[in-house]
Amino acid sequence: MIRRFIGKLTPEVRNDENAVRKFGLLRASDLFSDLSEEEMGDVERMTVMTSCERGRLVYTPGETAEALFLLKKGKVRIYRITPEGKKLVTAVIAPGTLFGNMEFTGTTLSESFAEAQEDSLICVMSRHDIEQLVMRYPSIGLRLMGHLSQRMKELEERLEEGLLRDMTARVAAALLRLAESQKTSEIKTTHQDLADSLGTYRETVTNTLGQLQSEGAVSLERGRVVIKDTAALREIVAAERPERN
C-alpha cells in the first residue's frame, strides 16, 4: 500500500550518499533519538525518503490508511473542503512532525488533503513497518503517544477557537497558537493562510490584522506577522472565550 503514496511523490534514488543523508535526517527526529547505530540502520531500511514540490498533494480524501509520514524539511498543510466549497485548514505541519492516517495515532485521511506549501522532504513509513518498530523498540511507541497527545492538544485549541464568535478574538487566538508552534513571535504566515485556517475570507483577516496593528498588538511585514503585545492578544481571546463549567 505504501507504493500508492510513493507513486505520487518523488522517491530518492537509493545510493550510499542518499542513505547517509536519510540516516542523518532520521537521527535528528526525537522519535528515533535514543536508538543505536544498528537500530537506526533497521529504521533507515524500513523507510522511504521522498521529495514533494510546493503545491503538490501528498494525499487526498478516500485514500487508505496504510502510511505514516514524517516531515523532515519544508511545510505541509492539512485541510478539508467545507460544504460551501471553502478550504478549512486543520493543521500546518512543521519539520519533525508526524502526520497521516494510522489508527493508533487517532488521525484520519478520509476527508483530508495534505498539500506541500514549500518544497518538502518527507519520510514515508508503512503501517506494518511502524507496528514492527513499536514492538521492537518500545521507546518509539512512547514517543508516538507523545505526538498523539500534542495533536489532541492542538485539536482542543482549534475547537475552542471555533467557539469564538468575534473575528478579532479568533485571529488573536490563531496568532497565539502559531507563535507557540513556531516558537517565535515573528510568525511566518500569509493573510490567505490565516483565512483558510479560520474558514473565512482573506479580506476579513486583512482588515482584522490592520485593526490589531493600529492597536499596537502586532506589526505586519511581508510574509509574516510580528506579535508586539502578547498580553493584549490574550486579553482579547479571554474576553470572548466561553467560561468553562
Phi, psi and omega in degrees: 000333181296333179298331181299323178278316183299326181298337180273344184251197182235094181293143177286145175296133182277109174215176185299319183296313180291327178296318178296318179297314180297319178304314181295320180294319178293319180300329182288343180281136179295342180298327184242016192296333185257012180278150178286171179300318180295317179294320177297328176298321176299315180297316182300320181287337182273350187246157176238125178265128182231157174252149181221118183288155178306133179090352182273145180276133175278317173207165182229168181302149175089354180280152187287163187263060185245011181218151174236141185244142175235113181283122181260329182205141178103207181207136180232138176247141177255129181214163174236162175257123181286165177303336179275359178087012180264148175285134174236107182285124181258343178195147171242118187270126178257161179307139181092359184259139174276145172207166182126191187240094174235133185304323184281356174263352179073018179247166183217146175262352196305326182238010188248151170251148170237122185232134177287122176272341175224163172304125190232154175242123189232133175264126183248130180233134179286155178302317181301314182293322177298316180298322178295319179295319181296319179292324183281322183232090183305331181299329178293320178298319179297320181289327175299321177296323177296318177298319179297318179300317178296319179297321179294322177297316179296321179296319178298319179297319180294322178295320178296321177300322181295339179280346180282125182273327183282128184295325178299318179293322180293318178294317179300316179296319179296319179295319178296320179295316180294322178298322179291316183289325179273351179057041177199153176275351177262092190274124175277109179195165174244164178299323180292320178299317178297317179299317179297321182289339181256356180067038181227190183265150181301319181300322179296316179294318180301315179295320181293318177296322177298320177296315179296325178292319180295335179272357178084009182280329181218165168232147185253128176233168181296118177076009179203159174238126181256121178282123180258332183221088181299319182299321180296318178296319179296323178295321179298316180292315183298326182292334183256342186289132179298144179289141178272142178283000000 
